[in-house]
């Protein structure tokens, strides 16, 4: 599949809070693979850390959650992050790195879905964990 725009694939986020550049693979309701290049000009690098910048773990986690949301989503469906479990950061992600994010559904109960997520740079594992998403009805949550 040619790379697709994450918004076209159902990502509800908008700039400046989109941490996915492209959707590389998608099995709707089951899994997704997405990429993001963290340019050296990203504003968070100025403070995290000025002498040795790296992508914050919370940003990697959010990008993994966005990947899971794309995997879970579909027309008219919106998911929110409900829980982060066992997130591990194996090695730092440096400026200008291209990160490949993987999300695979491992279970679900009702509106809650569990995903195994991971992130790789040049094929090397940099982060992994489990996240829980909850489907929300936007009409009721406002």
N, C-alpha and C positions, 0 to 999 in steps of 0.2 A: 504494500500500500504506500503511495506517495505520502510524504509528511502533510499533516492537516493542521489547520488553525485550531487551537484549544477551545476558543469561544464557539466556533462552528460545531465542535464536538460536545457542547453542552456546559462548558465551564462558566459558572455565573460570575466569577471575579472579573474585575476591570482594573486597568492601570490606576495606581502603581502597584497593585497587589496581585499581579499575575506572575507566577514563578515557573511557567511552562512556556517554551517557545514553539514547540511542535509536538504533535501526536504522531508517533512513528508506527504504532500497532494498536489495534483496538478490537477486542472481543466483547461487544456490549453486554453489560451485566456480569462480566467475569474478570477481565484483565485489560491492562493498558501499559504501553511503554511510551514515555515522553522524554523530551530533551530540553535542556536549558543551558545556555552559555551565560555564565556569570561574568560579565564584562568588568574589567578593572575600574571602570568609571561608576560602578554601582555605589550609591551614597553610603551604604553601610560599611564599606571597606575603610572609609576615613576614620572610623572609630573602633573597628573590630579587626584587627588591631593596627594602628598606624605604622608601626615598624615591621610588622609581620602579618599582613592582612590575610584573613581567611573567611570563607562563607560561614555565617553563624548556623549552628545546629538547628535552631528554631526555623530558619529559612529552608534548610534541607527538609525538615519535617513537614513544613507547609507545602513545599513542592511535591513531596511524596503523597500528601493528603489530596492535593489537587489532581494528581495522577489517579488516585483511587476514586475520586469523585467523577472523573471522566470515565473510568471503567464502570462505575456503578450507574451512571446517569443514563438518560434517555430523554426523549422529547417530553418536556414539561416536568421533569424530575429535578429536584434540588436536594443536595445533601450538605450537612454541616458536620464538622469534626466534633465528635463526642468524647473520644478518649485516645490517649497515646499510651501504648504499652511497649515496654522493652526496647525503646529506641536506643540504638548504640551508634556511636560515631567512631569508626575504625581508624580513619586517617583524615587529616585536614584537606579541605577543598580550597585551592588557591584561585586568585583572580585569573580570569580568562579561561578557566576550565569549562569544558562541556560535560555536563552531568547527564547520565541516562538514568531515568527513574522507572522502576517497575512496580506494578501493583497487581496483586492477584487475590481475588475473593476466596476466603477460606471458610466462611460460614455466615450465617445471619439468622436473626430472629425478628420477625415482624419488619418494622421499618429500620432496624439496625443491621448494618453489614460490617463484617470484619475482613480486613485486608492485610496480607503479608506485603510489606513494602521494602524496597531496597534502592540504593543509589550506587552507581559505578562511574568511575572516571577512567577512560582508556581500558575498560574491562576489569578494573580493579575495584573491589568492594570498598566503599567509603562510609556507608551507613545502612542500617537495616532495623526493622522493627515491625510492630503490629499497630494498626490504627483502626478505630471504630468510627464509622460514619452513620448518621441518622438522617433518614429522609424527612424533609419538612414540607409542610403545606404552606406556601408563602402567604396565602390569603389568611390563614389562622395565626401566623407568627407576627403579623404587623400590628 
